């Protein structure tokens, strides 16, 4: 990844990769969100939708030390962003898969194409739209990988749409694979695409929030006080912590 340093406002906390037992050990994106929300120190805070939380953790971990700091200003936006609309996981799958499909390695593209078609079908069913209708963004993404689209359509023709694939636990695995695919892609500035993906994902989830949360005003004056230790949690997927 490029080492071109991004602009980071003075006085913000420095994010680091992985899980940390307390603030003295460092902080990732979602751990800082748990602190701002007043929750127990955790990278799985209840204040944020679990699939969005997974995406944020994966983006945090895949960025280098300088570009990771570009995420800091987004942290307050995920505090309280946990709508219970059942369409949110599918919408996040669409957002991540559309971003990853054009740049992922060929063996990963089939999964991303299938994720797009399946999520579109599930959302059409939930919204009362005609099955098979694709959004402009999905058509554009699929057009970049016609072989993957053909494979995905053949698969769906045999098995049909699978709503279980966009339930939160499975959706989290898909967005993690999407982030990994972007990070490993042979493209210029993959970090820009990852930062943009998180920005888009936050905006997508916000459209499902019944009320806009009151903005969190934060003055970064130094390290966060040390909250309690994080309980051990076994990851449900190799790319999902």
C-alpha positions, 0 to 999 in steps of 0.5 A: 500500500502507498505510504502517502500520508493523509491529512489528519487533524491535530489532537485526534487519537492514533488508531492501531490494528487489532483488539486491545485489552484497554486504552493504554494498549491502543485502540481500533476504530470500534474500541474508540466508538465504545468509549465515546458511547460510554460502553464497556471497552470493546471492539464489538459495542452494541451502539453500532450495527454488527455488520457495519461494526465488522466492516469498520474493524476489517477496514481498520486492520487492513489500512497502514499506520498512516491511512488508518488515521483517516478513519478517526473523524468517522468514529462519532458517526457510528455511535448510536447507528444501529437501526433494527431494519432487517434490510440493513445487512443486505444493503451493507453486503451490496455496498461492500460487494459492489466495491470489491467486485471490480478489483478483486482477484478472479477467484473472489469475484464469483462470491462477490457477484453472487452476493450482489445478485442475492442481496438485490433479490432479497431486498426486492422481495422485502421492498415489494419490487419485481424480483430480478430488478437491479439497481444502476450501481449493481449493474455497473459493478457486475458489468466489470466481471461478466464471467462472474455474473454468469456463474452467479446467475447459473447458481441462483437459477438452480438454488434461488435467492437465499435470505439466510446469506444476508442475515447478520452473521453471514453478511459480516463474513461477506463484507470481511471478504470484500474488504480483504479482496480490496486490500489485496487487489493489484490496484493503485491506492487500495487504501483510498477505496477502503476508506471510501467503502467505510464512508459509503457504508456509514451513509447507507446505514444512516438511511435506515435509521428512524431518527438521526442521532444527535451528533457526538461532540468530541474534544480529543485532549489525550488518551482515553481513560482506561476502561475495563478489560475486554472479555475474550470472544472467539471470532466467527470467521478467520477475517472477522475478529 
